Amino acid sequence: MPSEQSDKVDLPQVQFLTVAEVAARMQVSKMTVYRLVHGGELPAARVGRSFRVPRRAVESHLRDAWSDAG
């Protein structure tokens, strides 16, 4: 019987960043990060009234943007 666990993300292993941390890492404004999140280009989890973005999603987005620009 196949395990359903293979489709699930191990949340304790996921590192989340705040919008301010993402903005600093990407060297853009917080508004730009909000636009990326609301536009669906950057996945995020809503926590109360704020967002948390998985660190790997930021790294992936930067990698993809770098290769698209080159």
Secondary structure, DSSP 4 states (H G I P E B T S, - for coil): ---GGGGS--GGGPPEEEHHHHHHHHTS-HHHHHHHHHTTSS--EEETTEEEEEHHHHHHHHHHHHHHH-
